[in-house]
Amino acid sequence: MNDLPDVTIPVNDLKRYASETASELSTLAARVLRSGHYVLGPCVQEFERAFADYCGVRHSIGVANGTDALELSLRAIGVRPADKVLVAANAAMYGTTSVLAIGAEPLFSDVDERTGLLTRETIERCLGTSAAKPRAIIVTHLYGRLALIEDIVDLARSLEIAVIEDCAQAHGATRDGRKAGSFGDVAAFSFYPTKNLGAIGDGGALACNDDAVAARARQLRQYGWTSKYENTILGGRNSRLDEIQAAFLCHLLIDLDRRNGRRMSIAARYSREITHPGIEVPVLAGTEFVAHLFVVKCERRDELATHLRMSGIATDIHYPVPDHRQQVHGGRFSDVSLPVTEHLCSQVLTLPCFPELREDEVAQVILACNNWNSELSRS
């Protein structure tokens, strides 16, 4: 029997968003149905143009989901089986899954303790312990925070290593006028419904400036075809963005910056007003942090989560198990030690942060976090 109270403030609530957009999206869906084009048609082409322009790149290629976008990015830049790909191990296996899917070898790097991101320094330390140079680096802009990607790209260029940006959590994150997805050789985006730019279903995209990489990605998303029914490159698959999701995404893209602004406002208020000494909040940032998730660190995470649940506030953990410790590997990476990553995975806790969160709910979360003081003083 569960004696915990019902949650009144969720980590996310897609129904609130759906209620605001249902009429417009229903009209768009009906228009697509009447058109007779359902996969890789004019709506996909329109969205690809709009999203490339938004990201500030030459090409956007719509695919079925974000994980496919990562895998096809690896294939499009020429990563082959047995090549090494450097990845962070605190980002829920998405990058690692894509590396393993093509038979490549993940090279796990530790991350910066404060941000949880790869940095030039953490990558250099990892490269210093590896017998072979990786073919590529996947840089995840975790929780919506733009990594110091310029420094990483400079390092990678000097070593002739390709850079893939994992932008699944960072749509619209910007530094010095450049958006996430415009720094590396190719970028992968997810449009899973909870993302900053989320479809009403699944979807993903690659973004790049290289014409050859874009052409190869377009082939790979549709069986490796050069022309219909002519398969000319290995690694192709059926990974196509459908017309209804593309139409939705085109419409929702218009409102992305406003919704990001609301996320950023909530995150800034949390970072300023949560003052509990046992709760470490993310560092304040401007447009570099679009607050896909607001993740705090706490040595007594489970106790804090229970306290918040008793206050009617839901939490989540992004992410509890580092990639190199996942059971699927069967102990393959048991000799890998990433002390910062492993410590972070034991501490992180996600608080509610989504555009439709009301100000009174934000205040309730802050109050509940700060009120945890009285419980600590009695322990």
C-alpha positions in Angstrom: 0.0 0.0 0.0 1.4 3.4 -1.0 0.8 6.0 1.7 2.5 8.9 -0.3 0.2 11.7 -1.4 -0.8 12.2 -5.0 1.5 14.3 -7.1 0.1 17.7 -7.9 3.1 19.1 -9.8 4.5 16.8 -12.4 8.0 16.8 -13.9 6.4 17.5 -17.2 2.8 17.7 -18.5 2.2 17.2 -22.2 -1.5 17.5 -21.8 -1.2 21.2 -20.8 0.7 21.9 -24.0 -1.7 19.8 -26.1 -4.7 21.8 -24.9 -3.0 25.0 -26.2 -2.2 23.6 -29.6 -4.9 21.0 -30.3 -7.0 23.2 -32.7 -4.1 24.3 -34.9 -2.6 20.8 -35.0 -5.9 19.2 -35.9 -6.2 21.6 -38.9 -2.7 20.7 -40.0 -3.3 17.0 -39.7 -6.5 17.3 -41.8 -4.6 19.2 -44.4 -2.0 16.5 -44.7 -4.6 13.8 -44.9 -6.3 15.6 -47.8 -2.9 16.1 -49.6 -2.3 12.4 -50.3 1.4 12.9 -49.3 2.3 11.1 -46.1 6.1 10.4 -46.0 9.0 12.5 -47.2 6.6 14.9 -49.0 6.3 18.7 -49.2 5.8 19.2 -45.4 9.1 17.4 -44.7 10.9 19.5 -47.3 9.4 22.7 -45.8 10.4 21.7 -42.2 13.9 20.7 -43.3 14.4 24.1 -44.9 13.0 25.9 -41.8 15.0 23.9 -39.3 18.2 24.3 -41.2 17.6 28.1 -41.3 16.8 28.1 -37.6 20.0 26.2 -36.7 22.1 28.3 -39.1 23.3 25.4 -41.2 23.0 24.5 -44.9 21.2 21.1 -44.5 18.6 19.4 -42.3 17.6 15.8 -43.0 14.5 14.5 -41.3 14.6 11.0 -39.9 12.4 8.7 -37.7 13.9 9.5 -34.3 16.8 10.9 -32.4 18.7 7.7 -32.0 18.5 7.0 -35.7 19.8 10.6 -36.2 22.9 9.7 -34.1 23.5 6.4 -35.8 23.1 7.8 -39.3 25.4 10.8 -38.3 28.1 8.3 -37.5 27.6 6.4 -40.7 27.4 9.6 -42.8 30.8 10.8 -41.6 32.3 7.4 -42.3 32.6 5.8 -39.0 33.2 2.0 -39.6 32.9 -1.1 -37.5 35.8 -1.4 -34.9 36.4 2.4 -35.0 36.5 4.1 -31.6 34.0 6.8 -30.8 34.5 8.9 -27.7 31.3 9.4 -25.7 30.2 10.7 -22.3 28.7 8.0 -20.1 26.1 10.0 -18.2 23.6 10.6 -21.0 21.3 7.5 -20.9 23.0 5.3 -23.5 21.7 7.1 -26.6 25.1 7.9 -28.0 26.6 4.6 -26.8 23.7 2.7 -28.4 24.3 4.3 -31.7 28.0 3.5 -31.5 27.3 -0.2 -30.7 24.7 -0.4 -33.5 27.3 0.1 -36.2 29.8 -2.2 -34.6 32.1 0.6 -33.4 33.8 0.8 -30.0 32.7 3.3 -27.4 35.6 5.1 -25.6 34.1 6.4 -22.4 35.2 9.8 -21.1 34.6 11.3 -17.7 32.9 14.7 -17.6 33.2 18.1 -15.8 32.0 17.8 -12.2 30.1 21.0 -12.2 28.2 20.8 -15.5 28.3 17.1 -16.3 29.5 17.9 -19.8 32.5 16.9 -21.9 35.2 19.5 -22.0 38.5 19.9 -23.9 40.3 18.9 -20.6 38.2 15.8 -20.0 38.6 14.7 -23.6 42.4 15.2 -23.5 42.6 13.1 -20.3 40.6 10.4 -22.0 42.7 10.4 -25.2 45.8 10.2 -23.0 44.7 6.8 -21.8 43.6 5.3 -25.1 45.9 3.3 -27.3 44.0 4.3 -30.4 42.7 7.6 -31.6 38.9 7.7 -31.9 37.3 8.4 -35.3 34.7 10.7 -33.8 33.5 12.4 -30.6 29.9 12.6 -29.7 29.4 15.8 -27.6 26.0 15.7 -25.7 24.6 19.1 -24.8 23.2 17.6 -21.6 20.0 18.9 -20.0 19.9 21.8 -22.5 23.3 23.3 -21.7 25.6 24.1 -24.6 29.0 22.5 -24.0 32.1 24.5 -24.6 31.9 23.1 -28.0 34.3 25.6 -29.7 37.2 24.4 -27.6 36.3 20.7 -28.3 36.0 21.4 -32.0 39.4 23.1 -32.1 41.0 20.1 -30.3 39.3 17.6 -32.6 40.3 19.5 -35.8 43.9 19.5 -34.7 43.7 15.7 -34.2 41.6 15.1 -37.3 38.7 13.7 -35.3 35.1 14.3 -36.4 32.7 15.9 -34.0 29.0 15.0 -33.7 26.8 17.2 -31.6 24.0 15.4 -29.8 21.5 18.2 -29.6 18.5 16.1 -28.5 18.1 18.3 -25.3 19.4 21.6 -26.7 17.2 22.9 -29.5 17.9 26.6 -29.7 20.7 26.8 -27.2 22.9 29.7 -28.4 26.3 31.2 -27.8 27.6 34.3 -29.6 24.8 34.1 -32.1 25.5 30.4 -33.0 23.0 27.7 -32.2 23.5 24.2 -31.0 24.1 22.0 -34.1 26.1 24.5 -36.0 29.5 23.9 -34.5 30.5 20.3 -35.3 30.7 18.2 -38.5 27.2 17.0 -38.1 24.5 17.2 -35.4 21.7 14.9 -34.3 18.3 16.1 -33.0 15.4 14.3 -31.4 11.8 15.5 -31.6 10.4 13.1 -29.0 7.4 14.8 -27.4 9.1 15.9 -24.2 11.9 17.7 -26.0 12.1 21.5 -26.3 10.9 21.1 -29.9 8.7 18.0 -29.6 6.5 16.3 -32.1 3.2 14.6 -31.3 5.0 11.3 -31.8 8.5 10.4 -32.8 10.9 12.2 -35.1 14.5 13.3 -35.5 16.9 15.2 -37.8 20.5 15.6 -38.8 22.0 19.0 -39.4 25.2 19.9 -41.1 27.0 22.2 -43.6 28.8 19.6 -45.6 27.0 18.8 -48.9 28.5 15.3 -49.1 27.5 14.3 -45.6 24.0 15.6 -46.2 23.7 13.6 -49.4 24.9 10.5 -47.7 22.5 10.9 -44.8 19.6 11.3 -47.2 20.6 8.0 -48.9 21.0 6.2 -45.6 17.6 7.2 -44.2 16.0 5.4 -47.2 17.7 2.0 -47.6 20.9 3.5 -49.1 19.2 4.3 -52.4 20.8 6.3 -55.1 17.5 6.2 -56.9 14.4 4.2 -56.1 15.1 0.5 -55.6 18.9 1.0 -56.3 20.8 0.3 -53.1 24.4 1.6 -53.4 25.7 2.1 -49.9 25.7 -0.1 -46.8 24.1 0.9 -43.6 20.9 2.2 -45.1 17.5 1.8 -43.4 13.9 2.9 -43.3 14.2 6.0 -41.1 11.8 8.6 -42.6 10.1 11.6 -41.0 6.4 11.5 -41.8 4.4 14.4 -43.2 2.1 14.9 -40.3 5.0 15.2 -37.8 6.8 17.5 -40.2 3.8 19.7 -40.5 3.4 19.8 -36.7 7.1 20.6 -36.2 7.0 23.4 -38.7 4.2 25.0 -36.8 5.7 24.4 -33.4 9.2 25.7 -34.4 7.7 29.2 -34.7 7.0 29.2 -30.9 10.3 27.4 -29.8 12.2 30.5 -28.7 9.3 31.8 -26.6 8.9 28.4 -24.9 12.6 28.2 -24.4 12.5 31.6 -22.8 9.9 30.3 -20.3 12.0 27.3 -19.5 15.0 29.6 -18.9 13.0 31.9 -16.7 11.9 29.0 -14.5 15.5 27.7 -14.3 16.9 31.1 -13.4 14.4 31.5 -10.6 15.2 28.0 -9.2 18.9 28.7 -9.4 18.5 32.1 -7.6 15.9 31.1 -5.0 16.7 27.5 -4.0 19.2 28.2 -1.2 19.2 24.9 0.7 22.9 24.1 1.5 22.4 20.4 0.7 21.0 21.1 -2.8 23.4 22.2 -5.5 21.6 24.0 -8.3 22.9 24.4 -11.9 25.0 27.5 -12.6 23.1 30.4 -14.0 23.5 30.9 -17.8 21.9 33.0 -20.5 20.9 31.5 -23.9 23.5 28.8 -23.5 21.1 26.9 -21.2 17.6 26.2 -22.6 16.6 24.2 -19.5 15.3 21.0 -21.2 15.7 19.6 -17.7 16.5 21.3 -14.4 18.8 18.8 -12.6 20.1 19.5 -9.1 22.7 17.5 -7.2 22.1 16.2 -3.7 24.2 13.7 -1.6 20.9 12.6 0.0 18.9 12.4 -3.2 16.4 9.7 -2.1 15.5 11.6 1.0 15.0 14.8 -0.9 12.9 13.0 -3.5 10.7 11.6 -0.8 10.3 15.0 0.9 9.3 16.5 -2.4 6.8 13.7 -3.1 5.3 14.3 0.3 4.9 17.9 -0.7 3.0 16.8 -3.9 6.0 17.4 -6.2 7.2 14.8 -8.7 10.9 14.2 -9.4 12.9 12.0 -11.8 16.5 10.9 -12.2 18.4 11.8 -15.4 20.2 9.4 -15.3 20.8 6.8 -12.6 23.1 4.3 -14.3 26.2 5.3 -16.3 26.6 3.8 -19.7 29.7 1.7 -18.9 27.8 0.1 -16.0 24.7 -0.9 -17.9 23.9 -4.7 -17.6 23.6 -5.0 -21.4 27.4 -5.0 -21.7 27.8 -8.1 -19.6 30.9 -6.7 -17.8 32.6 -5.7 -21.0 33.6 -2.4 -19.5 34.1 -3.5 -15.9 37.7 -2.1 -16.0 36.5 1.4 -16.9 36.5 3.9 -14.0 34.8 7.3 -14.4 34.7 8.6 -10.8 33.0 11.9 -11.6 30.4 10.3 -13.8 29.7 7.6 -11.3 29.4 10.1 -8.5 27.0 12.4 -10.5 24.8 9.5 -11.3 24.3 8.9 -7.6 23.4 12.5 -6.9 21.3 13.9 -9.8 17.6 14.7 -9.3 15.3 16.4 -11.8 12.8 19.0 -10.7 9.7 20.1 -12.6 10.6 22.5 -15.4 8.4 22.9 -18.5 6.9 26.0 -20.2 3.4 25.5 -18.9 4.5 25.3 -15.2 2.7 28.1 -13.3 4.5 30.7 -11.2 2.7 29.4 -8.1 3.9 25.9 -8.8 7.5 27.2 -9.3 7.2 28.9 -5.9 5.9 25.7 -4.3 8.9 23.7 -5.6 11.3 26.4 -4.3 9.6 26.5 -0.9 9.6 22.7 -0.6 13.3 22.5 -1.4 14.2 25.2 1.1 11.9 23.7 3.8 14.0 20.6 3.8 16.3 22.5 6.1 14.1 21.8 9.1 14.2 18.0 8.5 18.0 18.1 8.1 18.4 20.0 11.4 16.6 17.2 13.3 18.6 14.4 11.7 
